[in-house]
Amino acid sequence: MATGPDPAGTRFFCTTGRGLEPFVLREVRARLGAKQVEYVSGKVFFTTSSDLNTLKRLKSAERLFLLVKRQHPLPAYPRHKEKTFRELQRLVHDAPELWLEALSTWERLLAHEAKERTLSPRTTAPQGKRAGDSEALIAKKLRTEHTLEEPKSLQSGQLGKEREEEAVPGHRGLVSQDPLPGIQGEAATAAGTKDPGSLTFRVSCRCSGAIAKAFTTQEVSRLVGVALMKQFGWRADLRRPRLEVFLHLSDVYSVVGIPVLRVPLASRAYIQTAGLRSTVAWAMASLAEIQAGAFVLDPMCGLGTILLEAAREWPNACYVGADISDAQLVGAGDNLTAAGFWDRVELLKASVTELPLLSESVDVIISDVPFGKKFKLGKDIRSILGEMESDLELEDIMLSEISQKEEDSF
C-alpha cells in the first residue's frame, strides 16, 4: 500500500474560531494548494494532496480532521427516539466504504510521517518534558469535554448479545447484526492489523440545536459506538483509543470526521505559557504584512504570544516587546527561551505611554490593546494611542475605529 499522499487529493476540514474562517480559507489555498474550498461557521472544508508535515503548518486553524461524511442535519424525534436512533446508525451503515476509505487515508498519513521521522531524525526539542506534559494535559481536557459515559460493556469491548442490547436500552434490533461481506477484513487491512477487533476507538460528540434538546451526547455517541463495533468489529476504549471519531450534529449540518492529530494545531509546541489564543495572534500578525528588515513593536506584549507567532512566521524582521508588568515579562521571557527566539525578540520594561523609542522609528505595531469593560482604561486609551501614533504614523481611520470601540464598550 502506498504511504505518500493521494495525488487525487483528500477531503479534510478544519475547525476554527468564529470570524477566523477567512484566514483559514487563505491559508489552505496558499500553503496546501487546496481545492473545493468552502466554509460554514466555525469550519472550513477543502481538498488537498499535501502530506502531514505540510498540513501541520496551518496556523489559523484549531483542529484538523479527515472528512468521513457531511450531510443535511439529522431529524430529531423527541417522542419517537427509535426513529432518531435509526438515523444516527445510518451514519455508519449507509456508507461503510466511506469509513474504510477515511481509515485507510489516516493510516497512510501516519505511516508517511513515521517514515520521514525515521529517515530524518529530529533534534532534541527545546521544551522536552514540557511538550509531553502539554500533550497529556490536552488529551485530558479533550477527554473531560468529549468523553461520553459509555456502559462498562462498551469500555471492555467484549459485548455478548445480551450486553449489546443493554447498551441501548429499549432499542433492540436497531443495529444490524451482520456487517457487509468483506468489511471486517478490509477494515483490518486499513488498520494495519490482521485482527479488526484490535483497533480501539472513542466517539466524541458535539450536539446543538434541536437534536441537543432531544438527546444527550451520551445517547448519541453510544448509539454510533455500538454501530461501529457491530459494523467493523472495532473495540471501544475511552482512555487510550488508537482512533477517535468526531461528530458534530446541528440544525445546519451533520459532520463526521477523524482527527488527524491528537494535539490540536492551535497548541504550539514552541509556546510554553499561553496568553492570547495562538490562532488569533497569528491572524493579527498576518494582517500587519511584515516585510524583511521591518522594526515590529508590541507595546503591551504580555506573554509575547503575538511576537512569537510573528517571529516564527516572518523571521527576517526585528521584534521588540514592552510591558509594565514584571510577571508578564517573566512569562514572555520563558516563552522566548522555550522557543529559542532570544536572537529575534527583545523585551523592555516600559509603560506604553512612555516608550523609550524615537518618534517614527517603528515600522509595524501589533498589539492586543486591553480596552473594554474588563480593563476599564477609560480616557487612558487616548494617551496610549497617542504614544503609539508618535512611534508609528497611523491612519486616522484606524485611530477613530479603535476609539469608537472603546466608547461603545462602556
Sequence and secondary structure as in RCSB ss.txt:
>XXXX:A:sequence
MATGPDPAGTRFFCTTGRGLEPFVLREVRARLGAKQVEYVSGKVFFTTSSDLNTLKRLKSAERLFLLVKRQHPLP
AYPRHKEKTFRELQRLVHDAPELWLEALSTWERLLAHEAKERTLSPRTTAPQGKRAGDSEALIAKKLRTEHTLEE
PKSLQSGQLGKEREEEAVPGHRGLVSQDPLPGIQGEAATAAGTKDPGSLTFRVSCRCSGAIAKAFTTQEVSRLVG
VALMKQFGWRADLRRPRLEVFLHLSDVYSVVGIPVLRVPLASRAYIQTAGLRSTVAWAMASLAEIQAGAFVLDPM
CGLGTILLEAAREWPNACYVGADISDAQLVGAGDNLTAAGFWDRVELLKASVTELPLLSESVDVIISDVPFGKKF
KLGKDIRSILGEMESDLELEDIMLSEISQKEEDSF
>XXXX:A:secstr
   S  TT EEEEEE  TT HHHHHHHHHHHH  EEEEEETTEEEEEE   HHHHTT SS SEEEEEEEEES   
  TT HHHHHHHHHHHHHS HHHHHHHHHHHHHHHHHHHHHHHHS     SSTHHHHHHHHHHHHHHHHHH    
 HHHHHT   HHHHHHHSTT TT S SS  TTHHHHHHHHTTSS GGG EEEEEEEE THHHHHS HHHHHHHHH
HHHHHHH  EE SSS SEEEEEEE SS EEEEEES SS TTS TT SS  S HHHHHHHHHHT   TT EEEETT
 TT HHHHHHHHHS SSEEEEEES HHHHHHHHHHHHHHT TTTEEEEE  TTS    TT  SEE      STTT
  TTHHHHHHHHHHHHS   HHHHHHHHHHHHHT 
